[in-house]
Amino acid sequence: MTEAPVTVEAHQSAILRAITPLPPASAELADAEGCVLAEDVTAAVSLPSFDNSSMDGYAVRAADTNHSSERSPATLPVKGEIAAGDTGVSRLAPGTAIRIMTGAQMPAGADSVVPVEWTNGSQDRVEIYRPVKPGNAVRYTGGDAAAGETLLEKGVRMRPMQIAVAASAGRTKVQVRPRPRVVVLSTGNELTEPGAPLVPGRIWDSNSYMIAAAAREAGAAACRRSAVPDDTAGVLPALEEQLHHADLLVTTGGVSMGGEHDVVKAALRELGTVTFTKVAMQPGMPQGFGTIGDARVPIFTLPGNPVSAYVSFQLFVRPAIAALQGAADLSLPSVRATLTAGVRSPEGRRSYLRGVLSGDKVAPLSGQGSHQIAALGRANALIIVPERETQLPQGDVVDVLVLP
């Protein structure tokens, strides 16, 4: 009796239950981009750590500008200049001004800054044409964050903004879960390396390049191995060879639901750790997942058709990569959009159709076959057609996964 297909969510859940996050490691801040924090980062000191000017201008007492106007400017003698980075202590006497640069420390006695645009710009006696209120153009100590305040929480992915925050906290190293090492391998006698002459019956291997690039885009450190022929005796050693270099393995091809050339299935059955499943989706029904080796390295066996492999990666492998890093951003973002044309789907399967998302509208692409990679190159979204639907008309509002 043939087993009924499982739902997409059931397969996703089974995968995530088997994933153990990578152990934390110390990383230099310059190398932490793309990693996921394994600790909170707190402010060692208040940010900023001193009162400073947010503009080029003049440090003054606001009361000395109260009656300033274009016709009757306040005129104050200029008693010096403070540049950004000056560490000396300055003091402002009442009835005077000090030139000050953006980021420079406020002098004692000053409570505001007059922007240079509101003055005549003099270095001797400044004319002030508009009054200022106390605190104008002043960045106060702790205005950004107080000492001891949590700036970055454990689990956040270290993107450029987070790198800047950690550096502003004085950190040179952070505890992170590193980028998972992903190795991608395609199988098939028909596969030829791009650049090699193509003969009838052969195709250039695009899957391994595509999936390795998708893994890097998802936060992994990924590489591809040259395609392996449909030979059970060769596939297993090729996989075992990569175990010491990988935190996660991905194969494409050799996993259809029957046939003597399903070499990946045949090879991995010897290990007894990988389960092959039908998932109620299109494209990408045949799926395999498990762990191999003493280190129980997770392995995904994806279908060989390129669109099936890509959709399967986004639904199943991407969340696993995030889970290895202990990250919260597991899945592609989803939006609602209006169909610009009708779509069809087989009964009982959830379809993921390639489309072009523009604003709140999504246009299905022609050529939805799982082998039609050209349409995939034009897509920026996947239109979801639920299992219970066999067709959706133009104008329906649908869920759409936004591709990276």
Secondary structure, DSSP 8 states (H G I E B T S, - for coil): -----B-HHHHHHHHHHH------EEEEGGG-TT-EESS-EE-SS-BSSS-EESSSEEEE-GGGGTT--SSS-EEEEEEEEE-TT--S--B--TT-EEEE-TT-B--BT--EEEEGGGB---SSEEEE-S---TTTTEE-TTSSB-TT-EEE-TT-B--HHHHHHHHHTT-SEEEEE---EEEEEEE-TTEE-TTS---TT-EE--HHHHHHHHHHHTT-EEEEEEEE-S-HHHHHHHHHHHGGG-SEEEEESS-SSS-TT-HHHHHHHTTT-EEEEEBSEES--EEEEEEETTTTEEEEEE-SSHHHHHHHIIIIIHHHHHHHTT-S--S--EEEEEESS-EE--TTSEEEEEEEEETTEEEE-S---TT-HHHHHH-SEEEEE-TT-SEE-TT-EEEEEE--
